[in-house]
Amino acid sequence: MTMQRLLTLPARAVWHALFWTFERATWQYDLMVIAILAFVWLTPPDWLGDPTASGPGLIGIILERLR
Amino acid sequence: MTFTGAIGAACMFPLRAIIRACVALRIHPNVLTLVGVFINFIAAWFFAQGEFVTAGFVMLVANIFDFIDGKVAEATNLASRFGGFWDSVMDRFSDLSLFIGVIYLYAQLGRTDYVMIAAFAMMFSVMTSYTRARAESMIDKCKVGFMERPERIVLVMIGAFTNRMGAVLWVILVLSIVTVLDRIYYTWRALKAQEAAS
């Protein structure tokens, strides 16, 4: 039994995300793109200290509403 | 069909018309590559001025040239090994110029933290290409890792159009580091397997 099979499913998912061997236009590629776009668009620019971005971002707006 | 596949297919409609026009006009693919680089220099200048949306549009035009050169070369039977080499070299000029534009802007704003983030993103973007090129001089193929040039270009355009360049640079930096490590690991494994077989 290989080391990879011994790993649990979440660990295997992380391994495949890091050691990327998937082609473009696969469902795994779509998932990665969604995760990246979510990070780019939802993270409040203040959290990253973005020098040029304006507006709080979606998470920032939600947090402001919750306060 | 996946959603990224659908976006790719939709983008191919206008691109096919541009490719047909270039073929009809007998424009040499190496000229298209060079024009793309010069347009990318203009995009870099707009980045340096902090005009992200304009830079994004200019990048869009530049990358049309970048995308169609190979297709025009095939359609006109002008595909050559030198053309492939020329394309790769010009791609590096384009990539580096865009990063230099962003670095200049952050330096002007006095943000040394983002100067460093952009500089490291630039370094690992170059290393992403270099590790594959060097690996493929020893092994058959080294196409592993997510953050390749098309992903990088699309991400920079998304950052420019939506004014989220900081987040985009972080993504490019982290995933480029991972991609370089993937390629080093993959090449090490492939070379070990070759040695074991011989």
Interface residues (C-beta under 8 A of the other chain):
Chain A: L18 F19 W20 T21 R24 A25 T26 W27 Y29 D30 M32 V33 I36 L37 F39 V40 W41 T43 P45 L48 G49 D50 P51 T52 A53 S54 G55 G57
Chain B: M1 T2 F3 T4 G5 G8 G50 F52 L105 Y106 L109 R111 D113 Y114 V144 G145 F146 P150 L155 I158 G159 T162 N163 R164 M165 G166 A167 V168 W170 V171 L175 V178 T179 D182 Y185 Y186
